[in-house]
Amino acid sequence: MIQKLIEKFRSLNLSQRFMLAGLLTLFMGMLGIGFWVENQIISGVIHRAGATTALYVESFVAPNLQELGTTEEILPEHVLALENLLQDTPLGQQIVAFKVWNTRGKMLYSNDVAAIGKTFPMTEGLLRARLGEVVSEISPLDEDENQILKEQYDQLLETYSPVWLSGTNQVIAVAEFYHLTDDLDKEIVVLKRRSWLVVGFIIFLMYLLLSGFVRNASKTISRQQTELSQKVFQLTELLEENQKLNERVRKASASVALLNEDYLKRIGTELHDGPAQDLGLSILKLDSIIGKIEKNLSKPVDPKIIPDLTEVEKSMQIALKEMRGIATGLVLPQLNELDFIDTVSHVVHKHEQQTNTRVNLEIEGETNGTSLPIRITLYRLIQEALHNAYHHAKGAGQSICVKNNCDHILLEISDTGPGFDVPEILENTDRLGISGMRERVESIGGRFEIESNLGKGTIIRARIPKSVNGERKNG
């Protein structure tokens, strides 16, 4: 049973647990306060009865007992006066029994005539009254001198009041009164009921206020927990994304040397396969022509040499043109003098001239606000993507869409060529064109995506910031 209660308590939420614990705490507090107030009420009623009795003794009883300051007995006329007081006054009519003790425990007067003159053990109340204190309490009548009263009553209000020698601080006797408790019990019951109602009402109001406060606090905490969970989730996603970006940036930085070496290797290959071959052939032909001329210095020049020289000239012109083309590809135009739109238009127009193909170009947004490194990245990215589109797709459906937003640039380059398997191409380390574009974009804090399927063309998307940390924007 206890285990089930514990499990039930654990299944409650935080506010429900707090309210249950608060209810139990307030209930226990109500019981404690209620019983304390109840005891205070009883003590107050009894003390009030004792104070009334003490005033009665001081006013009516003490004047008839002044001889006890010098003798051990009460004068007969004073005994008669005491009996009349108990019969003729309203307070006397409520008194069941009346006793007078000397300060040594000897009974000097009592309703029970047989007990007069006897000495009984001194009770706590008698001892305290002998010292000048008024003592009142509900007595179960267990003392020896109360055997007759015990036969008639279950309990009585017992009051000890000191009797003072007139004009002094000397206690010469103790008056003991026994009152009926019927009226007193009724008054106590009424006061107890009222006190419990007041205490219960106050505790109930406290519980309602506490419930409202806890409910509002619980809603606030729940809302804050939900918001915090959402922020933690968003922060976790951002951290994961930052880790991925940092990893890519690190890889891009580590691949700079490799890309440079590959780029130099490609330049060397182009020089070797293009102008170097033409120059080599031209040199061989020049050597042959020089040999023929040296052998026939004394003879006229053979007319056939002229076509050979013309052919050498053509080969060298072709080599020169190819070398200029390679040099033009290496050296960027003066991008400092071009804005964002001119940069994009220049690389597209150059590609169209070199390949005799058509590129559909769309540009949206403002013309300024991009830094020089960003324009260089755009230029190289578009140049490489269009070169790949011409090389692999023969320039079919070449299209470029550029959107220049407030803080970034969205670039999309597509074609309608045969497409390819992206994972396979990315795994091929010899194909550095795509990885070079990705690393170029990610090295400046951008994002790069490529989408391609066999027979469905290729789309390259890039999200590029408009400036790099530490760079000044140029218009």
C-alpha positions in Angstrom: 0.0 0.0 0.0 2.8 2.4 1.0 4.7 1.5 -2.2 1.6 2.3 -4.3 1.3 5.7 -2.6 4.9 6.4 -3.2 4.6 5.5 -6.9 1.4 7.6 -7.2 3.2 10.5 -5.6 6.2 10.2 -8.0 3.8 10.2 -11.0 2.6 13.7 -10.1 4.1 16.7 -11.7 6.1 19.3 -9.7 3.2 21.6 -9.0 0.9 18.7 -7.9 3.6 17.4 -5.6 4.0 20.8 -4.1 0.3 21.3 -3.6 -0.1 18.0 -1.9 2.8 18.6 0.4 1.5 22.1 1.1 -2.0 20.7 1.9 -0.5 18.2 4.4 1.7 20.9 5.9 -1.1 23.4 6.3 -3.4 20.7 7.7 -0.8 19.7 10.3 -0.2 23.4 11.0 -4.0 23.9 11.4 -4.2 21.1 13.9 -1.2 22.5 15.9 -2.6 26.0 15.9 -6.1 24.8 16.7 -5.1 22.8 19.7 -2.9 25.5 20.9 -5.7 28.1 20.6 -8.0 25.6 22.3 -5.7 25.2 25.3 -5.3 29.0 25.4 -9.0 29.4 25.5 -9.4 26.9 28.3 -6.6 28.5 30.2 -8.1 31.9 29.7 -11.6 30.9 30.8 -10.2 29.2 33.9 -7.9 32.1 34.6 -10.8 34.5 34.4 -12.9 32.3 36.8 -9.9 32.3 39.2 -9.5 36.1 38.9 -13.2 36.5 39.7 -12.9 34.2 42.7 -9.8 36.1 43.9 -11.7 39.4 43.8 -14.6 37.7 45.7 -12.2 36.5 48.4 -10.5 39.9 48.6 -13.8 41.7 49.0 -15.9 39.4 51.1 -13.9 36.4 52.5 -10.7 38.1 53.7 -12.4 40.5 56.1 -13.8 37.5 58.0 -10.5 35.7 58.3 -8.2 38.5 59.6 -7.9 36.8 63.1 -5.9 34.0 61.4 -3.0 36.4 61.5 -2.7 35.8 65.3 -4.8 32.7 66.0 -5.4 29.2 64.5 -9.2 29.3 64.6 -11.9 31.3 62.9 -14.2 33.2 65.2 -17.8 31.7 65.4 -19.4 35.0 64.2 -17.0 34.9 61.1 -17.9 31.3 60.4 -21.6 32.3 60.4 -20.7 35.2 58.1 -18.9 32.9 55.7 -21.9 30.6 55.5 -24.2 33.5 54.8 -21.9 34.6 51.9 -22.1 31.2 50.3 -25.9 31.4 50.4 -26.8 35.0 49.8 -24.4 36.0 46.9 -24.7 35.0 43.2 -21.2 33.7 43.2 -21.8 31.8 46.4 -24.8 30.0 44.7 -22.4 28.7 42.0 -20.0 27.3 44.6 -20.4 23.7 45.4 -17.8 23.6 48.3 -15.7 26.1 50.2 -12.6 25.4 52.3 -10.2 27.5 54.3 -6.7 26.3 54.9 -4.0 27.6 57.1 -0.5 27.9 55.6 0.6 24.5 57.0 -2.2 22.3 55.3 -4.7 22.3 58.2 -8.3 22.7 57.2 -9.9 25.5 59.2 -13.3 25.6 57.5 -15.2 23.3 55.2 -18.7 22.3 54.1 -17.7 18.9 55.3 -17.7 19.4 59.1 -15.9 16.1 59.7 -12.8 17.4 57.8 -12.4 20.5 59.9 -9.3 20.5 62.0 -7.6 17.7 59.9 -4.3 18.2 58.2 -3.9 16.8 54.6 -1.0 16.6 52.3 -0.4 19.9 50.6 -1.2 19.9 46.9 0.6 22.0 44.3 -2.2 24.5 44.1 -2.2 24.9 47.8 1.5 25.5 47.9 1.4 28.0 45.1 -1.5 29.9 46.7 0.4 30.0 50.0 3.1 31.9 48.1 0.5 34.5 46.9 -0.6 33.1 43.6 -4.2 32.5 42.5 -4.4 28.9 41.0 -7.4 27.6 39.1 -7.8 24.2 37.3 -10.3 21.5 36.4 -10.0 19.0 39.2 -11.0 15.3 38.9 -11.4 15.3 42.8 -8.9 12.6 43.5 -7.6 14.2 46.7 -8.4 12.5 50.1 -10.4 15.5 51.3 -12.7 15.4 48.3 -14.2 11.9 48.8 -17.7 13.2 49.4 -17.5 15.5 46.4 -16.2 12.6 44.3 -19.4 10.7 45.0 -21.6 13.6 43.6 -19.5 15.1 40.8 -17.0 13.9 38.1 -15.1 17.1 38.0 -15.2 20.6 39.4 -13.4 23.9 38.8 -11.0 24.2 41.7 -9.6 27.6 42.7 -7.0 28.4 45.4 -6.9 32.1 46.4 -4.5 33.5 49.0 -5.9 35.4 52.0 -3.8 38.5 52.9 -3.4 40.1 56.2 -4.9 43.5 55.8 -2.4 46.2 54.9 0.5 43.7 54.6 2.0 41.2 52.1 1.6 38.3 54.5 -0.6 35.3 53.4 -2.4 34.1 56.5 -4.7 31.5 54.9 -5.8 30.0 51.6 -9.4 29.9 50.4 -10.4 27.0 48.2 -13.5 27.1 46.0 -15.2 24.4 44.0 -17.4 25.6 41.1 -19.7 23.6 38.8 -18.3 23.4 35.3 -21.6 23.3 33.3 -21.6 26.9 32.3 -17.9 26.9 31.9 -18.0 23.8 29.6 -20.7 25.4 27.5 -18.6 28.6 27.1 -15.5 26.6 26.3 -17.3 24.5 23.7 -18.6 27.7 22.0 -15.2 29.4 22.0 -13.5 26.2 20.8 -15.9 25.9 17.9 -15.4 29.5 16.9 -11.6 29.2 17.2 -11.6 26.1 15.0 -13.8 27.8 12.4 -11.5 30.9 12.3 -8.4 28.8 12.1 -9.9 26.5 9.4 -11.1 29.5 7.4 -7.7 31.2 7.6 -5.9 28.0 6.6 -8.3 27.5 3.7 -7.7 31.0 2.5 -3.9 30.5 2.8 -4.3 27.3 0.7 -6.3 29.0 -2.0 -3.7 31.8 -2.2 -0.9 29.3 -2.2 -2.6 27.2 -4.9 -3.1 30.3 -7.1 0.5 31.3 -6.7 1.9 27.8 -7.3 -0.4 27.3 -10.3 0.8 30.6 -11.9 4.4 29.8 -11.0 4.0 26.3 -12.5 2.6 27.7 -15.7 5.5 30.1 -15.9 8.0 27.4 -15.2 6.4 25.1 -17.8 6.4 27.9 -20.4 10.0 28.7 -19.7 11.0 25.1 -19.8 9.3 24.7 -23.2 11.1 27.9 -24.5 14.3 26.7 -23.0 13.9 23.3 -24.6 13.3 24.9 -28.0 16.3 27.2 -27.6 18.5 24.2 -26.5 17.3 22.3 -29.6 18.0 25.2 -31.9 21.4 25.8 -30.2 22.2 22.1 -30.6 21.3 22.2 -34.3 23.4 25.4 -34.7 26.4 23.8 -32.9 26.1 20.7 -35.1 26.0 22.9 -38.2 28.9 25.0 -37.0 30.9 21.8 -36.3 30.2 20.6 -39.8 31.1 24.0 -41.3 34.3 24.1 -39.2 35.2 20.7 -40.4 34.7 21.7 -44.0 36.7 24.9 -43.5 39.5 22.9 -41.9 39.4 20.5 -44.8 39.3 23.4 -47.2 42.3 25.0 -45.6 44.2 21.7 -45.6 43.5 21.3 -49.3 44.8 24.7 -50.4 48.2 23.3 -51.1 46.8 20.3 -52.9 44.6 22.5 -55.0 47.4 24.8 -55.9 49.6 21.9 -56.9 46.8 20.4 -59.0 46.1 23.8 -60.6 49.8 24.2 -61.5 49.8 20.6 -62.8 46.8 21.4 -65.0 48.5 24.6 -66.3 51.6 22.6 -67.0 49.5 20.0 -68.9 47.8 22.7 -71.0 51.1 24.3 -71.8 52.7 21.0 -72.6 49.8 19.7 -74.8 49.1 22.9 -76.5 51.7 25.6 -77.3 54.6 23.5 -76.3 53.8 21.0 -79.1 53.3 23.8 -81.6 56.6 25.4 -80.5 58.4 22.1 -80.6 57.2 21.4 -84.2 58.1 24.9 -85.2 61.6 24.5 -83.8 62.1 21.2 -85.7 61.0 22.8 -88.9 63.2 25.8 -88.3 66.2 23.4 -87.8 65.4 21.7 -91.0 65.1 24.9 -92.9 68.3 26.2 -91.5 70.1 23.0 -92.5 68.9 23.3 -96.0 70.0 26.9 -96.3 73.4 26.1 -94.9 73.9 23.3 -97.5 72.9 25.5 -100.4 74.5 28.8 -99.4 76.0 29.1 -102.9 72.8 28.3 -104.6 69.6 30.3 -104.9 67.0 29.7 -102.2 64.6 26.9 -102.9 61.1 28.2 -103.4 59.7 25.3 -101.4 61.3 26.8 -98.2 58.7 29.7 -98.2 55.7 27.4 -97.5 57.7 25.7 -94.7 58.4 29.1 -93.1 54.8 30.1 -93.5 53.8 26.8 -91.8 56.2 27.6 -88.9 54.8 31.0 -88.6 51.3 29.6 -88.3 52.3 27.1 -85.7 54.0 29.8 -83.6 50.9 32.1 -84.0 48.7 29.2 -82.8 51.1 28.6 -79.8 51.1 32.3 -79.0 47.3 32.4 -79.1 47.0 29.4 -76.8 49.5 30.9 -74.4 47.6 34.1 -74.3 44.4 32.2 -73.7 46.0 30.3 -70.8 47.4 33.6 -69.4 44.0 35.2 -69.8 42.4 32.4 -67.8 45.0 32.8 -65.0 44.8 36.6 -64.7 41.4 38.0 -63.6 40.2 41.3 -65.1 40.3 44.4 -63.0 37.5 43.4 -60.7 38.2 46.4 -58.5 36.7 48.5 -61.2 33.6 46.3 -61.7 30.5 46.1 -59.5 28.5 42.9 -58.7 26.4 42.8 -61.9 29.4 43.7 -64.2 31.5 40.9 -62.6 28.8 38.3 -63.3 28.1 39.6 -66.8 31.8 39.7 -67.7 32.5 36.1 -66.9 29.3 34.9 -68.7 30.0 37.1 -71.8 33.6 35.8 -71.9 32.4 32.2 -71.7 29.9 32.8 -74.5 32.6 34.2 -76.8 35.1 31.4 -76.2 32.6 28.6 -76.6 30.1 30.1 -79.0 27.3 29.0 -76.7 24.3 30.8 -75.1 23.9 31.3 -71.3 20.5 32.4 -69.9 21.4 35.0 -67.2 19.0 36.4 -64.5 20.2 38.9 -61.9 18.1 40.3 -59.0 18.9 42.7 -56.2 21.2 45.6 -55.6 24.4 46.2 -57.5 26.7 47.1 -54.6 27.6 45.8 -51.2 29.9 42.9 -52.1 33.6 42.8 -51.2 36.4 42.0 -53.6 37.1 38.5 -52.3 33.4 37.7 -52.8 33.4 39.0 -56.4 36.5 36.9 -57.1 34.8 33.8 -55.6 31.7 34.4 -57.8 33.9 34.9 -60.9 35.9 31.7 -60.4 32.8 29.7 -59.3 30.8 30.7 -62.4 33.8 30.2 -64.7 34.5 26.7 -63.4 30.8 25.7 -63.5 30.3 27.0 -67.1 33.5 25.3 -68.2 32.2 22.0 -66.8 28.8 22.6 -68.4 30.4 23.1 -71.8 32.9 20.3 -71.4 30.4 17.6 -70.2 27.0 18.9 -71.5 28.2 20.7 -74.6 26.7 23.9 -73.2 23.1 22.6 -73.4 20.6 24.7 -71.4 23.2 26.8 -69.6 21.4 29.0 -67.1 22.5 31.3 -64.2 20.3 32.9 -61.6 21.8 35.3 -59.1 19.9 37.0 -56.2 21.7 39.7 -54.2 20.0 39.9 -50.8 20.7 42.2 -47.9 23.4 39.9 -46.3 24.1 37.1 -48.7 24.1 36.1 -52.4 22.1 33.1 -53.8 23.7 31.6 -56.9 22.2 28.8 -59.0 24.0 27.4 -62.1 22.2 24.7 -64.2 22.4 22.9 -67.5 20.2 20.2 -69.2 23.1 17.9 -70.0 23.4 14.1 -69.3 24.0 14.6 -65.6 26.1 12.3 -63.4 26.2 10.3 -60.2 27.1 12.9 -57.5 28.4 10.5 -54.8 30.6 8.6 -57.3 32.1 11.9 -58.6 32.7 13.2 -55.1 34.5 10.0 -54.1 36.8 10.3 -57.1 39.8 12.3 -55.8 41.1 12.9 -59.3 38.0 15.1 -60.1 39.0 18.2 -58.2 36.7 20.6 -60.0 33.6 20.1 -57.8 35.5 19.7 -54.6 37.5 22.9 -55.5 34.3 24.8 -56.0 32.9 23.5 -52.7 36.0 24.4 -50.7 36.3 27.8 -52.3 32.7 28.6 -51.2 33.0 27.1 -47.7 36.4 28.7 -47.0 34.6 32.1 -46.9 31.7 30.8 -44.8 29.3 30.0 -47.5 27.2 26.9 -48.4 27.6 24.7 -51.5 25.2 22.1 -52.9 25.1 20.1 -56.1 22.2 18.2 -57.5 22.4 15.9 -60.5 20.8 12.8 -61.9 21.6 10.8 -65.0 19.7 12.2 -67.9 18.3 15.1 -65.9 21.0 17.7 -66.0 23.0 19.4 -63.2 22.2 22.2 -60.7 24.8 23.9 -58.6 23.6 26.1 -55.7 25.7 28.4 -53.5 24.8 30.7 -50.6 27.7 33.2 -50.3 28.0 36.0 -47.7 28.4 39.5 -49.0 31.6 40.1 -47.1 34.4 38.2 -45.4 35.5 39.1 -41.8 38.3 41.7 -42.0 37.5 42.7 -45.6 36.1 46.1 -46.6 33.1 46.2 -48.9 33.5 47.7 -52.3 30.8 48.9 -54.6 
